[in-house]
Amino acid sequence: MGARTSAAEHLMNLLYSNDKRGEYPDSWYVATADTLARFPKLKGALKADVCVVGAGFTGLSTALHLAERGFDVIVLEAQRVGWGASGRNGGQVSGGWNKDQSELEKMQGMDDARHLFNIARDSVDSVRTLIKKHSIECDLRNGVAHVEWQARHVAEGHQTAEHLRAVYGYEQMEVLDRSAACELLGTEVYHGGTLDWGAAHIHPLNFALGLARAAVAAGVRIFEQSEVSKINQGSPVNVVTGRGRVEADFLVLGCNGYLGGLSPKIAAKVMPINNFIVATEPLGQELAEALIAKDIAVADSKFVVNYFRRSADNRMLWGGGESYGWKFPRDIRALVRKPMLEVYPQLQDIKLEYAWGGTLAITMNRMPVFARLGPNVLNASGYSGHGVALATLAGQITADAIAGQAEKFDVLERVPSPGFPGGTLLRWPGLVLAMSWYALRDRLGK
């Protein structure tokens, strides 16, 4: 891992192309955050047992779990703690993968599929455990519904719920017919679905900030606005920033969509894409409950997913809309309002007080990429929309691997992670064509 190429430098501009340096976005999450004082910038040369790049869920969880095991850990963050996707997402804590469990059985065989199911369920438990253990105030609520845009997919979703019950003993999935979905969500557009009471939703930025507090209390040293410019592999590994460097026995990359050119091997497999969320003005309890009768989160089956929930102060938090390119659209509100009004035309005259975008990371097969890039360099990324739970547990799994307990990391590393056609230079045009095609299918109801 040497100096970045010009193309890689273009990718790394995602850190700055849509946001001010060292500043959080103007989101409802930031407006309601339990803020932390700024951490210092890295200056000079330091040593640690482990250096972690990225202060999102992956990096903070890795650092916390390692520090609790007695490791000396330094975290380097190019912007602010929880600044990236970890502090901007829909807050859904779902324990599944972005693949049906039956597909995983065919891909990996029953033994690994069962391991993957258990890891997915553990990921939700890990979030709950950390919230409880460290008294993190982040509005934890139970329940995530998945609802179908097309009637022909309802039976398949119900069959999946039955398969999880019969084969894996998972009995927290409630099936919804059209009537139940309409009653739950106050709209006629969905044909049914499932409601997973084992899943949850949270205020993600406050969760990230809580992890940072816990990590610091455990002895972790965090440095903000300390973008990594170069990594020199070896034993020890040397991690270079603009004004300092860290020498460490182990390196963990927890960069997800903001990896840039730090690892071309991972960049060829993990694609950064942008997504957008709005928060309405407060709706009042009566209207909020008329739209979502129970305090759950929702995601639908459109390829360009709509995901939404009520906030703690009875706003509608709505994620949706697609944008292809490095820059966010000029009018995020208009982009997201359109799919929101397709579901809830009754929000036509409601003000959208906040609108923000963020960069997540997807993979070709929508499964995360766990990889050893050297004997002492580990990566976890590419959560493809399931990052709240999976990234949090990924930190624990990565910490376990460094400490010598690598069984779960090995299971995840065995999952195929094909690269995008064209590698890092040509993958973007292909993604635009593919995403545009599936977005068109959404609009045509295919």
PyMOL commands that set and color helices and strands:
alter all, ss='L'
color gray80, all
select helices_A, chain A and resi 6-15+28-31+57-68+85-87+101-133+151-168+178-185+204-217+256-258+264-267+285-291+332-343+345-347+387-402+407-413+423-444
alter helices_A, ss='H'
color red, helices_A
select strands_A, chain A and resi 44-53+73-76+92-93+141-147+173-176+193-201+221-223+228-232+237-241+244-253+270-280+297-300+307-310+316-319+352-363+369-374+377-381
alter strands_A, ss='S'
color yellow, strands_A
deselect
rebuild
show_as cartoon
